Each structure stands twice: as C-alpha cells, then as structure tokens.
Amino acid sequence: MKRILGLFVVLALGNAAQAATLTVNCFSNMNVSVEAAIPLWKKLHPDVDIKVNTLAYGDHHNALTTALATGSGAGDVDCVEVGFVAKFGESGGLEDLLKAPYNAKQYQSKVTAYAWAQSTNPDGGLYVFPADIAPGTLFYREDVLKKAGVSAASLTKSWESYIAAGKKIKEKTGAYLLHNAGFVAQAYIRAKVPAGESLFFDTKGQPVLNSARFVQAITLAKQVRDARLDANIAEWSPEWTDGLNKGRIATQPFGAWFEGTMRSMIPETAGKWRSVDLPEKSYATWGGSFMAIPKQSKQKELAWEFLKFFALNKEVQLNSFRVNSSLPSLKAAQSDALFKQPVEFLGGQVARPMWVRAANKVKGIESNRLESVATDAFAAALDRVLNNNVAIKTALDEAQSTVARRLNR
C-alpha cells in the first residue's frame, strides 16, 4: 500500500513539474481582451496557465522601461501601445520576431498593412506584433444634430465645414461641438500624414513639429476655441463624461474603439450616437496595441505560441472585439459576419465596415523611438496657444527644438 501511495506522489510531482505558467504584463483595458482569451487558450493548452499582471497605462509602460533597462521584471509577453513601439524596439531588450525561431515575416500578409508598418522599427527589426488596430472616426449625437438642423454631411465635407456646423449647433442648441479644441488638431495631424513620414517625423527621422501640417492643425483648433465651440475640458474627466451623457457635447473624434468605451461609460445614451469618417474622408490611426517577447523571458517558445494564438487566431481576435471593441488587426477576422451586424449603441447603424475600410486606407507609417516625447511636446504647444495666447509659430518652434535636442543627445 505504501509503495502504491508513493507511486501516486511521484506521478503527482511529475505532473506538477510539467505544468507551466506564462506571465503576460498588460496595461488596463487591453487586459480585458487578454483575460477573455484565456478560456480559449486553456482548451488548446490545458497544462499551461496564463497569469495576467495589469497596471494603468502609464505605470505599465514605465515599469516595462525599467524592466528592459535592468533585465528584470518583464513578463514572458508584454503588451505595448503604439507610442512606445520604437522606443522599446531600440532598447535591445525585446526579441526580433523576424529572426529565427519566430520568422514572423510569413504572417505579414495576414495583418492590416499599416499595423505591420507601425510594428517595424527604423532598423528593420520587428520587436512587437500587432494585436489590435484603431482607425479614427467621428462620433456624433444624432439627436443634437437634428435639433440644430445640421446634417452629418456638413460635419465631414471639410474641416472648415465641421467648424461651421459647430457654430450652428452652438447657436441652435447651446451644445459644444466637442469637449476640447485640441482634439481637432490631434485628428488633423493624424489624418494628414504625408507618405513616408511618421506622425511627428520625416523620412529621415527628423522632427517636423513646425511644418505646415502642424501649423494648420493648431490654426483649426484655435478657430474652434476663439468661437467658443469647445467646452475646454479634458478627456476622461467627470465633466467630459457628463457632457457626453447629457448632450452638451455634439461630436467626439476618436478611435473606433471608443464605441465600446461609451457603452460602459454612458450607457443611457445608447441609440443616440452615430459614426462617420473624419472630415474630408480622412483616414487616420488613433491608438493600437501590440505584443512583445522580452529577451529575459525564460519561456520564449511558449510566449511565441501565445502571441500567435492571440494575434493570428480568428476566434480569439473576434472575441477580443466582442468584449473590448478592439478592432482586429487580423484581416480574416475583419471579414466576419459580425462586422456586418447593426451596432445597437449607434442606433442600429452598420458602422463596422466603415471602420474596416478606414483601417485599410490608413497609410503605413513607422514608429519613432521619440514618439512619446514628440506627443508631449505637441500637447504642450497646443496648450500654450489655446490657453496662454502664445503665437502658433513660437509654440511649434519651441516644440520642434525640444524634440530635436532629445534626438541629438
């Protein structure tokens, strides 16, 4: 009897030794998609557990910065937002997925083109893999526009007609065109990126924050502010939520993923919103998530299996969209019947084909390691113009100098 019991103990220990736990470090919101994929993963890999560690967006990326610099603290798989792709790629702490044993180039045709371009570092390496995409769109309150006698077409004909529509909306209803004038500038710079350039840098990697694109972007934003068409409040603030909820904000340019956010943030407005392309049928990207394998991972083969499972499995990508409105980067998922269904929150509008079309019209632009620095510099310039009456050229020249100094260190 003791010999049999001993055999059971040995077998139990043997099974425990074979079990594995894969750690995925994520930022909040994307963790919802990862956690939703675990039951599907367990069906294929019952002997491998997934542990998801979640931090707030900024905290996660700060922690990953430290982990890659020190060689300790990263996950087996780490989530990365688009603004940090090049920075982490140049850190030397991530696996190049184009190299063996990953050989990710074979999957390029399966992924939305602009997302693949974003994944590629200036050195030609692929240190992250696209997980979801975020084409830009313009959400608007159908009830507010009807009350103002404004058509959706007037919002999209041009950037100038968008502002003109805002004046009529304000006059007829008292509602603001949008929560903050700066978002007009943010939408414009994303929608007007010249071929070959990235959001803030030219083809040679030099900053372009004082170029004509940025001058026009802030000019439009200032027109909105001077006409008092924005509420001058910050996104994610209680005032912003309240304004969206009560119809005091008529439009919201953002990534298509924001439809899912609104569903949980302002559920009582369901059916009142619609979505259209950005003005002038502009196509832009507004966010996007990726996955990377840190070199310090002790389970790289398993990590690669999970990354492929998450990014290249149609059902996983669709499930992520269902729970989190994360638009799939996988082309095969974008053609699913799910995308042709009416969107209840948008009053039954069949909006998803429009978002997919927009995503596949976005120009492929590479990321830059100083993108987060340039983002902050441009935001500071916007703030100085809109809130401190600094001249546009002065503010943008200073933003340009700030990024150029960092680039030349």
Salt bridges, closest charged atoms under 4 A:
ASP49 OD1 - LYS42 NZ 2.55
GLU90 OE1 - ARG369 NE 3.28
GLU142 OE2 - LYS146 NZ 3.84
ASP143 OD2 - ARG141 NH2 2.79
GLU197 OE1 - ARG213 NH2 3.67
ASP226 OD2 - LYS222 NZ 2.96
ASP230 OD2 - ARG225 NH2 2.79
GLU235 OE1 - HIS179 NE2 2.95
ASP242 OD1 - LYS246 NZ 3.26
ASP242 OD2 - ARG248 NH2 2.29
GLU259 OE2 - ARG263 NE 2.74
ASP277 OD2 - LYS281 NZ 3.36
ASP277 OD2 - ARG357 NH2 2.50
GLU280 OE1 - LYS192 NZ 2.71
GLU305 OE2 - LYS308 NZ 3.27
GLU315 OE2 - ARG322 NH1 3.08
ASP336 OD1 - LYS314 NZ 3.44
ASP397 OD2 - LYS393 NZ 2.70
GLU398 OE1 - ARG384 NH1 2.45
